[in-house]
Amino acid sequence: MERANGHWAERIGVVALVSVLLGGAAYGWAELRALLSGVTASTALDGQARPGGDTNILVMGLDSRLDERGEPLPAELYEQLHAGDQHVGGYNTDVLMLLHVPADGGHPTVISVPRDDYTDLAGCPDGVCQGRIKEAYGYAFAAAAKRLAAQGVTEKADREQRSRDAGRAAEVATVRQFLGGVAVDHFVEVTLVAFYQLAQVVQPVTVCLTEAAHDSYSDADFPSGQQRISAAQALAFVRQRRDSRHEFTDLDRERRQQAFLVSLAHQLKESRVFGDPEKLGQLVSVARENVATDSGLDLNALARQAESFAGGDLTLASLPVERFEKDARGEDVDIVDPVEIRAAAARLLGRTVPPPPAATAGPAVDVVNASGRAGAAARVLRTLPSRGYRAGRTSNARHTHRTVVRYGRGDSAAAAKLVAALGGGYGVGYDGALAAGELKLVLGTDFREKDGQVDPVPVAPVSPADELSGGGVPCVR
């Protein structure tokens, strides 16, 4: 299945930049701390870090063509990136990785969270309660920006960082909730350009493919086997979105992302970047312009826990995905089983697997087909359980133009939420004949069939045991 609008994989360098922060022992921490003094420090997580013990760091890569101050990049960088200018992209977190650093000195684990996993968004940012996990940041950013503007906050840099802090807090809360209450002690946020600049410093990087790859969209053109690639080729390697020879999905891109991280960590070790003041200075310069961390991140303490990270001794794991669908807006989403997600995260982090939450029955929804399209009600009804609703009955009625959700006493909010889940733009109306907890969705001729998610594409679940180990150059497709 082709997955549209994907730029998330190109920010694989965000985690490698964490290795810059964690691998500075060879350089000298007094000097490194001075160099890193210009990195943006956020108050979004103040007071949330746990004292002592294991450390979990959420790495977020923004789909933004701006730097950390919200300013446009140099024109030559836009030309080199071939990914649009400052008017393209936004504040979705197109890379989400949880870095787990054990307190006992054990090898770190990186858990990749696919950006399109469909889930509840913590706190309903900007009034949106469900969506792709990457969107929590953007919705919260937009809501904060509007609020600050209404309050008369006109200074651009201040408004930008305060809006980003709202996005950071919302994204962290959503990931924490998604993984079953896993603590997030710190975060590292990186913008788009960091990947390319990092690759420029350490190029060439050795990668390995099990088969040849060609994609005219991303300019990916690689033979099979092990090969050394430049920074420009690295961008194509991790941005590949299709292949002229075989099916290529988001799951394949995630493996590319992970494999490139392992190769990059290996390259950082082999080229002794951390012992080269000039190269380390270049990496830190990237961090100053394109990285933000929470203000409580103690680099000295973290380095003592995680020196092995820079050496490539890490495990990278994928979370299970059940299938691909379309959401209410026609966007690609990954459907996941929350119980499986929590169990996988618990196992990977060495936690006790939490029990499944008590079942909560959402409203029951009957679907009436007044659209004139055969089978529309049944197709929509099949999607309701994945949206958190109980599937009711289907029936047919005379054609009507307007789609409407009808509700009984006390269920106006539930009706509005269903309309939002269907992409918005439909009506709601009170129906005294409906009991509490019952909704009736009447499909009119204006109903957008794609909003019913009628064409799910099944894929094989990704096993939680599907992991890569660092320290070498893994081969992937």
Solvent accessible surface area in square Angstrom, and as a share of the most:
residue,aa,sasa,rsa
1,M,44,0.20
2,E,73,0.33
3,R,1,0.00
4,A,51,0.40
5,N,90,0.46
6,G,3,0.03
7,H,28,0.13
8,W,10,0.03
9,A,3,0.02
10,E,1,0.00
11,R,0,0.00
12,I,0,0.00
13,G,0,0.00
14,V,0,0.00
15,V,1,0.00
16,A,1,0.01
17,L,3,0.01
18,V,1,0.00
19,S,1,0.01
20,V,0,0.00
21,L,6,0.03
22,L,1,0.00
23,G,8,0.08
24,G,0,0.00
25,A,46,0.36
26,A,78,0.61
27,Y,52,0.20
28,G,23,0.22
29,W,38,0.13
30,A,82,0.64
31,E,91,0.41
32,L,0,0.00
33,R,116,0.42
34,A,66,0.51
35,L,49,0.24
36,L,13,0.07
37,S,88,0.57
38,G,44,0.42
39,V,23,0.13
40,T,32,0.18
41,A,68,0.53
42,S,3,0.02
43,T,85,0.50
44,A,17,0.13
45,L,7,0.03
46,D,83,0.43
47,G,88,0.84
48,Q,83,0.37
49,A,46,0.36
50,R,103,0.38
51,P,133,0.83
52,G,61,0.59
53,G,47,0.45
54,D,52,0.27
55,T,14,0.08
56,N,6,0.03
57,I,0,0.00
58,L,0,0.00
59,V,0,0.00
60,M,0,0.00
61,G,0,0.00
62,L,0,0.00
63,D,18,0.09
64,S,3,0.02
65,R,2,0.01
66,L,32,0.16
67,D,9,0.05
68,E,1,0.01
69,R,111,0.41
70,G,5,0.04
71,E,68,0.30
72,P,64,0.40
73,L,16,0.08
74,P,70,0.44
75,A,71,0.55
76,E,98,0.44
77,L,18,0.09
78,Y,27,0.10
79,E,122,0.54
80,Q,72,0.32
81,L,1,0.01
82,H,144,0.64
83,A,11,0.09
84,G,35,0.34
85,D,55,0.28
86,Q,64,0.29
87,H,154,0.69
88,V,64,0.37
89,G,44,0.43
90,G,25,0.24
91,Y,39,0.15
92,N,42,0.22
93,T,0,0.00
94,D,1,0.01
95,V,0,0.00
96,L,4,0.02
97,M,1,0.00
98,L,0,0.00
99,L,0,0.00
100,H,15,0.07
101,V,0,0.00
102,P,20,0.13
103,A,52,0.40
104,D,128,0.66
105,G,48,0.46
106,G,27,0.26
107,H,114,0.51
108,P,0,0.00
109,T,16,0.09
110,V,0,0.00
111,I,0,0.00
112,S,2,0.01
113,V,4,0.02
114,P,8,0.05
115,R,4,0.01
116,D,2,0.01
117,D,0,0.00
118,Y,31,0.12
119,T,20,0.12
120,D,75,0.39
121,L,4,0.02
122,A,18,0.14
123,G,78,0.75
124,C,50,0.30
125,P,13,0.08
126,D,61,0.31
127,G,65,0.62
128,V,43,0.25
129,C,38,0.23
130,Q,42,0.19
131,G,3,0.02
132,R,19,0.07
133,I,0,0.00
134,K,7,0.03
135,E,8,0.04
136,A,0,0.00
137,Y,0,0.00
138,G,17,0.17
139,Y,48,0.18
140,A,10,0.08
141,F,27,0.11
142,A,39,0.30
143,A,25,0.20
144,A,2,0.01
145,A,26,0.20
146,K,123,0.52
147,R,125,0.46
148,L,6,0.03
149,A,63,0.49
150,A,93,0.72
151,Q,112,0.50
152,G,49,0.47
153,V,27,0.15
154,T,112,0.65
155,E,102,0.46
156,K,98,0.42
157,A,47,0.37
158,D,56,0.29
159,R,71,0.26
160,E,19,0.08
161,Q,44,0.20
162,R,107,0.39
163,S,1,0.00
164,R,0,0.00
165,D,31,0.16
166,A,30,0.23
167,G,0,0.00
168,R,0,0.00
169,A,39,0.30
170,A,15,0.11
171,E,0,0.00
172,V,1,0.00
173,A,31,0.24
174,T,0,0.00
175,V,0,0.00
176,R,65,0.24
177,Q,85,0.38
178,F,15,0.06
179,L,0,0.00
180,G,20,0.19
181,G,46,0.44
182,V,1,0.00
183,A,31,0.24
184,V,3,0.02
185,D,5,0.03
186,H,19,0.09
187,F,0,0.00
188,V,1,0.00
189,E,0,0.00
190,V,0,0.00
191,T,1,0.00
192,L,2,0.01
193,V,1,0.01
194,A,0,0.00
195,F,1,0.00
196,Y,18,0.07
197,Q,42,0.18
198,L,0,0.00
199,A,2,0.02
200,Q,73,0.33
201,V,22,0.13
202,V,3,0.02
203,Q,77,0.34
204,P,52,0.33
205,V,1,0.01
206,T,20,0.12
207,V,3,0.02
208,C,8,0.05
209,L,2,0.01
210,T,84,0.49
211,E,69,0.31
212,A,34,0.26
213,A,2,0.01
214,H,64,0.28
215,D,2,0.01
216,S,91,0.59
217,Y,106,0.40
218,S,7,0.05
219,D,111,0.58
220,A,0,0.00
221,D,93,0.48
222,F,9,0.04
223,P,84,0.53
224,S,63,0.41
225,G,29,0.28
226,Q,123,0.55
227,Q,30,0.13
228,R,149,0.54
229,I,4,0.02
230,S,44,0.28
231,A,4,0.03
232,A,63,0.49
233,Q,82,0.36
234,A,1,0.01
235,L,12,0.06
236,A,9,0.07
237,F,2,0.01
238,V,1,0.01
239,R,19,0.07
240,Q,1,0.00
241,R,13,0.05
242,R,86,0.31
243,D,18,0.09
244,S,86,0.55
245,R,145,0.53
246,H,45,0.20
247,E,112,0.50
248,F,7,0.03
249,T,16,0.09
250,D,8,0.04
251,L,34,0.17
252,D,19,0.10
253,R,4,0.01
254,E,4,0.02
255,R,43,0.16
256,R,2,0.01
257,Q,2,0.01
258,Q,0,0.00
259,A,3,0.03
260,F,0,0.00
261,L,1,0.00
262,V,0,0.00
263,S,3,0.02
264,L,1,0.00
265,A,3,0.02
266,H,48,0.21
267,Q,25,0.11
268,L,1,0.00
269,K,113,0.48
270,E,105,0.47
271,S,37,0.24
272,R,187,0.68
273,V,0,0.00
274,F,17,0.07
275,G,51,0.49
276,D,47,0.24
277,P,85,0.53
278,E,130,0.58
279,K,65,0.27
280,L,0,0.00
281,G,26,0.25
282,Q,84,0.37
283,L,0,0.00
284,V,2,0.01
285,S,58,0.37
286,V,11,0.06
287,A,2,0.01
288,R,92,0.34
289,E,71,0.32
290,N,3,0.01
291,V,1,0.00
292,A,0,0.00
293,T,15,0.09
294,D,5,0.03
295,S,59,0.38
296,G,49,0.47
297,L,22,0.11
298,D,72,0.37
299,L,23,0.12
300,N,45,0.23
301,A,35,0.27
302,L,7,0.03
303,A,2,0.02
304,R,178,0.65
305,Q,42,0.18
306,A,0,0.00
307,E,98,0.44
308,S,34,0.22
309,F,1,0.00
310,A,9,0.07
311,G,20,0.19
312,G,0,0.00
313,D,58,0.30
314,L,4,0.02
315,T,34,0.20
316,L,0,0.00
317,A,0,0.00
318,S,0,0.00
319,L,0,0.00
320,P,5,0.03
321,V,1,0.00
322,E,60,0.27
323,R,63,0.23
324,F,0,0.00
325,E,7,0.03
326,K,71,0.30
327,D,4,0.02
328,A,9,0.07
329,R,105,0.38
330,G,22,0.21
331,E,52,0.23
332,D,8,0.04
333,V,0,0.00
334,D,2,0.01
335,I,15,0.08
336,V,16,0.09
337,D,43,0.22
338,P,75,0.47
339,V,64,0.37
340,E,75,0.34
341,I,0,0.00
342,R,39,0.14
343,A,33,0.26
344,A,3,0.02
345,A,0,0.00
346,A,0,0.00
347,R,117,0.43
348,L,21,0.11
349,L,12,0.06
350,G,73,0.70
351,R,93,0.34
352,T,123,0.71
353,V,82,0.47
354,P,37,0.23
355,P,110,0.69
356,P,89,0.56
357,P,84,0.53
358,A,90,0.70
359,A,108,0.84
360,T,126,0.73
361,A,81,0.63
362,G,18,0.17
363,P,30,0.19
364,A,19,0.15
365,V,0,0.00
366,D,28,0.14
367,V,0,0.00
368,V,17,0.10
369,N,13,0.07
370,A,1,0.01
371,S,7,0.04
372,G,46,0.45
373,R,78,0.28
374,A,95,0.73
375,G,37,0.36
376,A,0,0.00
377,A,6,0.05
378,A,44,0.34
379,R,65,0.24
380,V,1,0.00
381,L,30,0.15
382,R,166,0.61
383,T,11,0.06
384,L,0,0.00
385,P,84,0.53
386,S,42,0.27
387,R,7,0.03
388,G,47,0.45
389,Y,14,0.05
390,R,115,0.42
391,A,50,0.39
392,G,26,0.25
393,R,175,0.64
394,T,62,0.36
395,S,57,0.37
396,N,125,0.64
397,A,50,0.39
398,R,223,0.82
399,H,132,0.59
400,T,54,0.32
401,H,129,0.58
402,R,145,0.53
403,T,0,0.00
404,V,14,0.08
405,V,0,0.00
406,R,88,0.32
407,Y,37,0.14
408,G,0,0.00
409,R,191,0.70
410,G,77,0.74
411,D,19,0.10
412,S,59,0.38
413,A,79,0.61
414,A,22,0.17
415,A,0,0.00
416,A,54,0.42
417,K,93,0.39
418,L,0,0.00
419,V,14,0.08
420,A,68,0.53
421,A,14,0.11
422,L,0,0.00
423,G,30,0.28
424,G,21,0.20
425,G,80,0.77
426,Y,19,0.07
427,G,4,0.03
428,V,71,0.41
429,G,18,0.17
430,Y,120,0.46
431,D,34,0.18
432,G,57,0.55
433,A,96,0.74
434,L,23,0.12
435,A,57,0.44
436,A,83,0.65
437,G,23,0.22
438,E,73,0.33
439,L,2,0.01
440,K,60,0.25
441,L,0,0.00
442,V,19,0.11
443,L,0,0.00
444,G,0,0.00
445,T,61,0.35
446,D,45,0.23
447,F,6,0.02
448,R,92,0.34
449,E,44,0.20
450,K,111,0.47
451,D,0,0.00
452,G,0,0.00
453,Q,3,0.02
454,V,28,0.16
455,D,102,0.53
456,P,63,0.39
457,V,52,0.30
458,P,109,0.68
459,V,31,0.18
460,A,81,0.63
461,P,91,0.57
462,V,17,0.10
463,S,56,0.36
464,P,42,0.26
465,A,73,0.56
466,D,52,0.27
467,E,59,0.27
468,L,26,0.13
469,S,82,0.53
470,G,19,0.18
471,G,40,0.38
472,G,26,0.25
473,V,35,0.20
474,P,26,0.16
475,C,68,0.41
476,V,14,0.08
477,R,79,0.29
